[in-house]
Amino acid sequence: MNKRQSQQDVYFDREEEELSKYIEKTNLKPLEKAKEKELIDGLANAAKNTLAKKKVVSLRLSERDLLYFKAKAAEEGIPYQTLMTSVLHKYIFS
């Protein structure tokens, strides 16, 4: 938007309109510097972990356990390997 355009010249789709109304009615305040740094560091760490190299491994499971993983993954709408990785990650880091 250039300086000559006013806000009335801007048109929002339905989602943008809902977001705009929410922002207007919500009393948003900037984060304190310490909180902002903590959030940025946490997001950077998450991004780094997301981009970490993956290794291929072989794992022997009972057929029953594998079927349970596949069924649960189907419920969640994700590949079963992703679910297995998530379960292992949560177990190790919690």
N, C-alpha and C positions, 0 to 999 in steps of 0.2 A: 504494500500500500504506500503510495507516495504521499508527500505532505499535503497535496491538494485534495486528496480523498478523505472523506469523513468516515466515521464508523457506520453511518447509514448506508454507505456504498458497499459494505461487506455483507455477503449472504452466507448463512450457515446451513449445512445439511442438518437433519434431525439430531444426529449424535453430537455434532458440534454445538447445536443450540442447547441441548440438555447439559452439556459440559459447561457452557457459558453461564447458564442459569445457576448451576451448582456453585461455580466459582463466585458469582455475584452474591449469593445468599450465605456463603460460608465465610467465616472470619479467618482467612488464611494468614499466617504470619511466617516470616522467614525463619529458617532454622538458625540456632545459635552456631557459631563457628565450630565449636567442639563436636556438636551433634552432626553438623554437615560433614566434617572430616571423617567421623566415625561411619556415617552412611556411605560416603564415597569409598573409603577403604574397604568396607564390607562388600560393596558392589564390585569393586576392582578384584577382590579376592575371589568372588563368585565367578566372575568372567574368566579369570585365570584358570580356575579349576574346571570350568566348562571346556576350555580349550586344551586341557591337558591331554597328552597322547594316551591313547587306549592301547592295551595289549590284548592279544587273542589268547584265551585260555580254554582248556578242556576241563570239563567237570562232569563227574558221574553222579547222576541223580536217579532215584527210583522213578519208574514211569508214572506212578501215582503223583509224586511231588511235581514232576514236570507238567502233568495235566492240570494240577491245581494252579501252578504259575500261569499257564496259558489261559485258564478260565478267568483268573483274577485280572490278568492283563487285558483280556477281551472286555471285561466289565469296565475297566479304566480307560479303554480305547487307546492303549499303547502296546508296542511290541513286547513280547514276554522277556526278551533279553534286556530291554530297558528296565522293566520291573525288577528283574533279578539284580541288575547293577544297583538300582536304587535301594533295594532291601539290604544288600551287602554294605553299601555306603552308609546307610542309616545305622546299621548294627555296629559298624566299626567306629563311627564318629559320634555316637551318642552315649 
